[in-house]
Amino acid sequence: MKDHSIVDVLIVGAGAAGLTLAVDLARRGVSFRLIERLTEPFQGSRGKGIQPRTLEVFEDLGIVDRLAAAGSPYPSQRLHHPGGSTTDMQEFTLDTGTAAEPYRRPLLVPQFRTEAVLRDRIIELGQRVDYGVALTGFTDDGDGVAAQIADAGGAGTIRCRYLVGADGARSFVRHALSLGFPGKTLGVRAIVADIEIDGLDRAVWHRFNEGDRARQISFCPLPHSDMFQLQAPIAIEGDVDLSPAGVQAFIDARLPERAIRVRAVHWASAYSMNARLADRYRVGNVFLVGDAAHIHPPTGGQGLNTSVQDSYNLGWKLAAVLAGAPAALLDSYEEERRPIAAGMLGLAADLLEKARHGEMRRGREVHQLDLSYRGAALAVDMPGRGDGVLVAGDRMPDAVLQGAAGPAHRLFDLMAGPQWTLLVRGGGADRPRAGVILLRIGSDGALRDDGDRLGMADGDRLLVRPDGYVGARFGADHGPAMAAYLARVLPPPRS
């Protein structure tokens, strides 16, 4: 390899976080390379739950229907009791979608399928993943980063403006930055495996010996396949035989009365559960996203989802600064995302403790619809506006708006894409500018909010960020303040 390419962004790691960032940058026309040290895509089911907020993200990226087709709703769980009796239950809260929250239940999609859908989207956008390419070192000189890479053909260098470490819990990028990764090992070690078996029906998620850490085991049917995901706690120390014969012996030891036969093991891993959070998410021109910045126990299905939303937060900010927006915009990434990860770590650890006693249920708290950036630097509410329905920093809800010509429109459809959205209630002299679309709502506008779902008073201006959060609220008399806000987050207008 004698690669001396120049790109805007180098993404290291092609898991869910790196792939999401690549999709977002590709649709914005940002030049990047996405490298992955593994020679082929990950083939395990590890992160299999897509939460409602992440489904909204994937809708904006153009892949939510493909993911739904590749997955399924979560099945009911069947608790198998001593003596042979069973109880069927649903661990998840499965609410029906609403106009404001179109997705109200998690989607079961094995991680390898989620990543395959993201890779296909990258190819559609004219880009690709470079497998078998490892980052071996980098130097940040203030103006950019010189990254040393290597593949089977030799070594080379990539010059980039920004480097993003999406390279997992053992992140080379984080170690090279000498960043602390404080937290704790949670005293739980587990096996997870994708297996084909005979002896269990695929209509439910089977759970045995709940609350008994020495014998607990579960089998979740993976959609559109012959596989189950096996999950079970194991001893903290000791080798684990993950061969088909070893997995068979493992199942037989925990379920001696069952006639479960292992036909194949497609992927298996034994791992210790940790809860850790990087000291920083940014050093100079280098950023961390996903498991490189935070690792979670699997309870609650928060890890992959938090990782995807890291990238969704960072992508638009990188694109804006590369196009000329103030560099200080990038400081908001760590300010907004690190507290979110800290909260998700606490939630997942709490759910893990409940799961140890067979008491875990997962409701709205895992859906991530209520996460907010209130109080952060980019969340601006004008004095005297009051809280109202929408507060700067909160997720922007969807809504059905009545078109003046007759057909109704989903707000999410109108806002879709990489730009900001300015919602204006009533008349005014607002004019669109590059990077912002204008939607005028009211009796004299193209759209009507007949149910007052958005809670906007006459004269209100609502700026919605590219990642679907309310950036700022202004009144009709706050034109200069709104212009000053936009100058913080957008490139200067072209003359």
Secondary structure as UniProt FT lines:
FT   STRAND          6..12
FT   HELIX           16..27
FT   TURN            28..29
FT   STRAND          32..36
FT   STRAND          49..50
FT   HELIX           52..60
FT   TURN            61..62
FT   HELIX           64..70
FT   STRAND          72..73
FT   STRAND          77..80
FT   TURN            82..83
FT   STRAND          86..89
FT   STRAND          107..108
FT   HELIX           111..124
FT   TURN            125..126
FT   STRAND          130..131
FT   STRAND          134..140
FT   STRAND          145..151
FT   TURN            152..153
FT   STRAND          154..165
FT   TURN            169..170
FT   HELIX           172..176
FT   TURN            177..178
FT   STRAND          183..198
FT   STRAND          205..208
FT   TURN            210..211
FT   TURN            213..215
FT   STRAND          217..221
FT   TURN            223..224
FT   STRAND          227..234
FT   HELIX           244..254
FT   TURN            256..257
FT   STRAND          261..277
FT   STRAND          282..283
FT   TURN            284..285
FT   STRAND          286..288
FT   HELIX           290..292
FT   STRAND          294..295
FT   TURN            299..300
FT   HELIX           303..322
FT   TURN            323..324
FT   HELIX           327..330
FT   HELIX           331..356
FT   TURN            357..358
FT   HELIX           364..366
FT   TURN            369..370
FT   TURN            374..375
FT   TURN            377..378
FT   STRAND          380..381
FT   TURN            383..384
FT   TURN            392..393
FT   STRAND          394..395
FT   STRAND          400..403
FT   TURN            404..405
FT   STRAND          408..410
FT   HELIX           411..415
FT   STRAND          420..425
FT   TURN            434..435
FT   STRAND          436..441
FT   TURN            443..444
FT   STRAND          447..448
FT   TURN            450..451
FT   TURN            453..454
FT   TURN            458..459
FT   STRAND          461..464
FT   TURN            466..467
FT   STRAND          469..474
FT   TURN            476..477
FT   HELIX           479..489
//
